[in-house]
Amino acid sequence: MRLLLNLLALSSLCISSTFALSNSTSWLTFDHLYRSPKYKQTTVSRGFIYNYYFSPATADKPTLLFVHGFPSFSAHWIHQINFFEKEGYGLVVPDMLGYGGTSIPQDPLVYTHPAQAKDLIEILDAENLSNVVAIGHDWGSATVSRAANIYQDRFLGFAFLSVGYTPPDTVSTYEQRKEAGENELGYANLGYWAFFAATGAAEVINQHSRSLFDILWSRDPALWKYAWAPVGALQTFLQSDSSTQRATYISAEDMSTTERILTRGGWNGPLSYYKNEVSNVSAEADEVVPLESYTIVKPVLFIATAKDAVVVPRLFVRPVLELCPRSTTKIVNTGHWAFWEAADEVNRMLLGWLKGL
């Protein structure tokens, strides 16, 4: 009888453990995730408040620092948060400067990538983290690039989505970079930067935000080549209140949350990234990086996006090959937002690479 009771107790324990495991938190929507009690805030030495999702690692797994770009916020990494949290990896996923619950200063000069890389280091310090891999997308890749240049010893490796490793360029002007892209591709993939950097761009976006969201998450990524990238094309698309079908990989509810969060924060902060590029503030800020730090000796993963008409893969392959001797390059058949459109594939690529570190 006692043996039977013991077996029943053990069976009950196993069932309870299985139930608890199978009911581990899985965030269903951006809004669901963004309301999580796992969000924290810290104030960095520059006086800015950073809002970030934090989940500690289990056992000896490293922590993954996910850094978003334009226009985005931390909950956009929902598929990676759900996947890697269940794999036992630690997570630090901030709203970057100018977005969401993080400070939104109005001075473009504070948005340089070396300065934000330092902010990220201070977030890691606040959590007493040293076993970290940084993963960036879009402008987040540029900030991760500076973290790699300046604080390489703090990381196990670096991964870049869509935008590859971007070494400092303290010489080229915006016009020269735009011309180089046009010579390489046959069209000015950086033409839209001029609009984003112009006085009054934030007001235009506020007045025509529906058109901006339409083209940002267009069902047809090729539209970026004609209606986004060329000089003047995006402004024309917005001011004519043009529309297009939206991608199916983002739900109407998640799109509504995205519109609410981004519109609430305003556009002056997010557009500062472009203002710094066009005015050469970024080039001047990058002068702090010594030439010998341009090479990244830690492992690097570059996941390129084949259908991205702005961030064209071949523009980033060369610096990865030349300056990242321990690099791995993969490509997914998607547009810019690969971590949504091909979330499972991207997660598998990241996981396979992480296991090899």
MOBEL-V766908 format. One line per field, one symbol per residue. burial: # if it has 16 or more other ideal C-beta (glycine too) atoms within 10 Angstrom, else .. A space follows every 50 residues. Layout:
BEGIN
burial->???
END
This chain:
BEGIN
burial->..........................#..#####...##..#.#...#.# #####.#....########################...############ #####..#.############.##.##.#..################### #..##.############.....#..##..##..#.###########... ##.##..#..########..#.###.#####.###.##.......##.## ...##.##..##..#.############..###.##..#...##.#.### #####.#######.###.##..##..####.#.##########.###.## ..##...
END
